[in-house]
Every structure is written in C-alpha cells, then in structure tokens.
C-alpha cells in the first residue's frame, strides 16, 4: 500500500469524526503557533541586534581603558579618576601603531555642562541621566542615524549630535528631522573650580539625531570638548601681578578611553593581547554582542520549552483520539486482518493517521504564525517609527523554523499514535470480527 494511499485513507477516517478531529488539530495548532512565533521573535531580535551592531561598527570595535578587568559596557562609561593608567595622546599614538587597527580616536566625557537650551523654543533640559561624549569624527565611532548626518570636519567643530531620547524631551518625537540645523545653547556648571572660574555659554548646531547606544545624550567634536573642559580664571601672584590660571579635567586625569576600529572583527583578541602588553585594559564590542545574543538564546530556550509543553498536551489529545478510533473501528480492523492485512500494515495505517493529525495541525499553525507575524510587524513598525528607527518588519518567520515545526508536529503525531497503532495491530481478528 503506497504512502499516498495511506495518507488519503487516514484523512478519510479522521473526517468521520469532524468535531473530535478538529479539536485535536486545534490543540496542535496552539502548540505550533506558540513554538513558531516565540522562536521567530527571538531569532528576529538576535538578527536585529547583530544588524544594528554591524551598522555602527560595534562588532569591529575595541575600547582601550586605563583600568583592567572592565567589560565592554563598563568601558563605555569609564570615568578617569587617576586610579588607573593614564590615557593621553601618547596612548593613542601607541595603540594606532598596533597591528589590525584601522582607525582610532581618544574618547572623553564633557563634565562642565549643567544644562542646554534649544534656542528656537527656549526649552531648557538639565543634564540628568544623560551622557555627553566627545571624540574625533574620523569614522571610528558611528551611530544609527535617524535624521541629519554624523559629525565630520565640515561641521567646523561646533556641530552636535542628539539622541532620539533628547529629541523626544525637546518635543520633537517623530519630527527629528526638524531639529537638524537648530541651535543648542550649552550652559556651564558653576560648582566646579574656583569661584572666579566662569565660562560663557557655548552655542552648538545640531547636525544629526541618532539612536543612543549607551543611553541618551549628546556628542561633540573632541577638540571642542577639551576647550569646554578647561576652566580659566585670573588671580594675584606673590608679587601682586595678575596671573591667568587654567585647570583642565583632561590635563588632570587624562581621557576616558581610546576607541579602536579593527580591520576585521576576528582580530579583536590579537589586538587586546597587544594592548595588555602596554599595560592597558581592553574590551571588544563583539563580546557584548555575544553576551546579548546568549541572553536571547536562553530566552528562546525557555519560550520554546513553554511551546513544547503545549505540544505535549496536544500529543495527549492525539493519543485519546486514536484510542477512540481503534475502539470504533474494531470490526473494520478484524476485516482487514481477515483478508490478509499484516500487523505491520495495520500499525502503519494508524501511525500515518496520527501523523496526518500532527501534519495538519502544524500546517495550520505555521500559516497562522505568518499572520501573527504580520500583525506584530504592524504594531512594532509604529513603535519603531515613533522611536526614529528606520528598520521595518523586523519580525520574520524563517523557512527553516516553519519546516522544523511542521516536521516536529508530524513526528509528535506519529509517536503519539504508536501506542494505539500497536493496540490495533495486536487485535485478534476473530475477536475483532465478533465485536459490535
């Protein structure tokens, strides 16, 4: 008996009890949808993470710090306090000469600004829970642009990038492009340095709005930031003469770190080993990506397990359906055995019938999952648009996941049907013919 004949026979037999068959298939559909959607969400999130990291060059990035033992996330927020090895221009020169370095820049935080004002609306925001990073705009550090352009030499050193969170706080959510070209007035702190050390406000031109990799904040040219981090005041010397004094946070403690862009992400370990020989700490962006990807993998395993429980419950339903089928078709089984059907043939017929239940449940489940993915994308696209992210339709169901789920549900059906199939095959033909 050909497999196609067995499949048709199985489907015809299941059609006799439409309600019971429908409920059993529905249970499998729930499990199939759960597994497919959950795994697709996790794989889509991982794919989005890797794609975003590649766009910013994070996968090829190494951060060199004065302190050893810091991970990547800690390195991005490293504040020099004199406890570690000093990061300065000599450090940059030494690191730049190392193998596999495509480009590098000193990196620092501007600490002298207390607030900033959007000139067009006169709205002022305090520097609370915001970063103010500074680097040389030579292509080493890149962002996910929402509007405008990155810092570059043509911004004349007074350009500034703002993150989408800052744009939202300024009232430009969904209208980030309108911020480009507007002016921000930077107001200095008065609680640092001598009382006479005062600085006039600085004016920056917004060149772009970006997604914040390390939280929300601002980004400026490093050379300009060095000037902003330097306080000047006058005081009387020992002979009564007037002296101009300068104090710079960078001169005192050095820069925060050196950010390096590699020629190939595979060379991160080799570069970090060379950096360690110089006495500095180093952390690779790929390590952070791998850490986050591992978290997604764990989440995927947990969610997949939940979906697996749903499929296990569905398997119990398949067993129940097939046991009832063997009881209802006892006389039919006896006739098949009487006219020459072997135990193997009967066993295979019932296994295929159970497999049909699993296959149809998986097929409908995968089809519904594609519909769920479309619905999720419509919801997420709105959220992405509101956040200024240009990516769309990030949730996708790969053909591999769809085929694997379909295969698993079919196998679960066949395995669940093994016990009833064995029971049917072992029936005594004479007793089966007497049964009514």
Long-range contacts (C-beta under 8 A, 24 or more apart in sequence): 1-345, 1-348, 1-349, 3-352, 6-348, 6-349, 6-352, 7-352, 7-356, 9-349, 9-352, 9-353, 10-349, 10-352, 10-353, 10-355, 10-356, 11-356, 13-325, 13-329, 13-353, 14-353, 14-356, 14-357, 17-321, 17-324, 17-325, 17-328, 20-321, 20-324, 21-321, 21-357, 23-317, 24-314, 24-317, 24-318, 24-320, 24-321, 24-357, 24-361, 25-357, 25-360, 25-361, 25-364, 26-361, 27-310, 27-313, 27-314, 27-317, 27-361, 28-311, 28-314, 28-317, 28-318, 28-357, 28-358, 28-360, 28-361, 28-362, 28-365, 28-409, 28-412, 28-413, 29-361, 29-364, 29-365, 29-368, 30-310, 30-314, 30-365, 31-307, 31-308, 31-310, 31-311, 31-312, 31-313, 31-314, 31-361, 31-365, 31-409, 32-311, 32-361, 32-362, 32-364, 32-365, 32-366, 32-369, 32-405, 32-406, 32-409, 33-365, 33-368, 33-369, 33-372, 34-306, 34-307, 34-310, 35-304, 35-307, 35-308, 35-310, 35-311, 35-405, 35-408, 36-307, 36-365, 36-366, 36-369, 36-397, 36-401, 36-402, 36-405, 37-369, 37-372, 37-373, 37-376, 37-397, 38-300, 38-303, 38-304, 38-306, 38-307, 39-300, 39-303, 39-304, 39-307, 39-401, 40-369, 40-373, 40-395, 40-396, 40-397, 40-398, 40-401, 41-303, 41-376, 41-395, 42-296, 42-297, 42-299, 42-300, 42-303, 43-300, 43-398, 43-401, 44-394, 44-395, 44-396, 45-296, 45-394, 46-293, 46-296, 46-297, 47-394, 47-396, 48-391, 48-394, 49-289, 49-292, 49-293, 49-296, 50-289, 50-293, 51-391, 52-144, 52-211, 53-285, 53-289, 55-142, 55-144, 56-142, 56-143, 56-144, 56-213, 57-140, 57-141, 57-142, 57-261, 57-285, 58-213, 58-285, 58-286, 58-288, 58-289, 59-265, 59-285, 59-286, 59-289, 60-102, 60-261, 60-262, 60-263, 60-264, 60-265, 60-268, 60-285, 60-286, 61-259, 61-260, 61-261, 61-262, 61-284, 61-285, 62-259, 62-260, 62-262, 62-268, 62-271, 62-272, 62-275, 62-282, 62-283, 62-284, 62-285, 63-107, 63-257, 63-258, 63-259, 63-260, 63-282, 63-283, 63-285, 64-91, 64-95, 64-257, 64-258, 64-259, 64-260, 64-275, 64-280, 64-281, 64-282, 65-256, 65-257, 65-280, 65-281, 65-282, 65-283, 66-254, 66-257, 66-280, 66-281, 67-281, 68-276, 68-280, 68-281, 69-281, 70-281, 70-283, 71-283, 71-287, 71-288, 72-283, 72-284, 72-285, 72-287, 72-288, 73-288, 74-283, 75-257, 75-281, 75-283, 76-213, 76-214, 77-131, 77-214, 78-256, 78-257, 79-109, 79-256, 80-253, 80-254, 80-255, 80-256, 81-253, 82-252, 82-253, 84-281, 85-279, 85-280, 86-253, 86-254, 87-254, 87-255, 87-256, 87-257, 87-258, 87-280, 88-254, 88-255, 91-255, 91-258, 91-278, 91-280, 92-258, 94-278, 95-258, 95-260, 95-275, 95-278, 95-280, 98-271, 98-274, 98-275, 99-267, 99-270, 99-271, 99-274, 100-262, 100-263, 100-264, 100-267, 100-270, 100-271, 101-260, 101-261, 101-262, 101-263, 101-271, 102-261, 102-262, 102-263, 103-138, 103-139, 103-140, 103-260, 103-261, 104-140, 104-258, 104-259, 104-260, 104-261, 105-135, 105-136, 105-138, 105-140, 105-141, 105-222, 105-258, 105-259, 106-135, 106-136, 106-222, 106-255, 106-257, 106-258, 107-133, 107-134, 107-135, 107-141, 107-222, 107-255, 107-256, 107-257, 107-258, 107-259, 108-133, 108-134, 108-135, 108-222, 108-225, 108-226, 108-229, 108-250, 108-255, 108-256, 109-133, 109-134, 109-256, 110-134, 110-218, 110-220, 110-225, 110-228, 110-229, 111-189, 111-192, 111-229, 111-249, 112-188, 112-189, 112-192, 112-199, 112-228, 112-229, 112-231, 112-249, 113-186, 113-187, 113-188, 113-189, 113-228, 114-187, 114-188, 114-189, 114-190, 115-187, 116-184, 116-185, 116-186, 116-187, 116-218, 117-184, 117-185, 117-187, 118-170, 118-182, 118-183, 118-184, 119-182, 119-183, 119-184, 119-185, 119-203, 120-182, 120-183, 121-170, 121-171, 123-170, 123-171, 124-187, 125-166, 125-169, 125-170, 129-215, 129-216, 130-166, 130-215, 130-216, 130-217, 130-218, 131-212, 131-214, 131-215, 131-216, 131-217, 131-218, 132-217, 132-218, 132-219, 132-220, 133-214, 133-217, 133-218, 133-219, 133-220, 134-219, 134-220, 134-221, 134-222, 134-224, 134-225, 134-226, 135-219, 135-221, 135-222, 135-259, 136-221, 136-222, 136-223, 137-221, 139-261, 140-259, 140-260, 140-261, 141-259, 143-208, 143-210, 143-211, 143-213, 143-219, 144-210, 144-211, 144-213, 144-389, 145-208, 145-209, 145-210, 146-176, 146-208, 146-209, 146-210, 146-211, 146-388, 146-389, 146-390, 147-176, 147-177, 147-179, 147-180, 147-208, 147-209, 147-388, 148-177, 148-179, 148-180, 148-206, 148-207, 148-208, 148-209, 149-207, 149-208, 150-207, 150-208, 150-210, 151-207, 151-208, 151-219, 151-220, 151-221, 155-205, 155-207, 155-221, 157-221, 157-223, 157-224, 158-202, 158-203, 158-204, 158-205, 158-220, 158-221, 158-224, 159-204, 159-205, 159-206, 159-207, 159-220, 159-221, 160-184, 160-204, 160-205, 160-206, 160-207, 160-218, 160-219, 160-220, 161-206, 161-207, 161-208, 161-209, 161-210, 161-218, 161-219, 161-220, 162-206, 162-208, 162-209, 162-210, 162-218, 163-209, 163-210, 163-211, 163-212, 163-215, 163-216, 163-217, 163-218, 164-209, 164-210, 164-211, 164-212, 164-216, 164-387, 164-388, 165-212, 165-215, 165-216, 166-216, 166-217, 166-218, 167-209, 167-388, 173-386, 174-385, 174-386, 174-388, 176-209, 176-388, 177-209, 179-206, 179-209, 180-206, 180-207, 180-208, 180-209, 181-205, 181-206, 182-206, 184-218, 186-228, 188-228, 192-231, 193-231, 193-233, 193-247, 194-231, 194-233, 194-235, 194-245, 196-233, 196-234, 196-235, 197-231, 197-232, 197-233, 197-247, 198-233, 199-228, 199-231, 199-232, 202-228, 209-388, 211-387, 211-388, 211-389, 226-250, 311-408, 311-409, 311-412, 314-361, 314-412, 315-412, 315-413, 315-415, 315-416, 316-416, 318-354, 318-357, 318-358, 318-412, 318-413, 318-416, 318-417, 319-416, 319-417, 319-419, 319-420, 321-354, 321-357, 322-350, 322-353, 322-354, 322-416, 322-417, 322-420, 322-421, 323-419, 323-420, 323-423, 325-350, 325-353, 325-420, 326-350, 326-420, 326-423, 326-424, 326-427, 329-424, 330-427, 330-432, 330-435, 331-432, 331-433, 331-435, 331-436, 333-424, 333-427, 333-432, 334-427, 334-429, 334-430, 334-431, 334-432, 334-433, 334-434, 334-435, 335-433, 337-427, 337-429, 337-432, 338-429, 338-433, 343-425, 343-426, 344-425, 346-421, 346-424, 346-425, 347-421, 347-422, 347-424, 347-425, 348-421, 349-421, 350-417, 350-420, 350-421, 350-424, 350-425, 351-414, 351-417, 351-418, 351-421, 352-414, 353-417, 354-413, 354-414, 354-416, 354-417, 354-418, 354-420, 354-421, 355-410, 355-411, 355-413, 355-414, 355-417, 356-413, 357-413, 357-417, 358-409, 358-410, 358-411, 358-412, 358-413, 358-414, 358-416, 359-406, 359-409, 359-410, 359-413, 361-409, 361-413, 362-405, 362-406, 362-407, 362-408, 362-409, 362-410, 363-406, 365-405, 365-409, 366-397, 366-402, 366-405, 366-406, 369-397, 369-402, 369-405, 370-397, 373-397
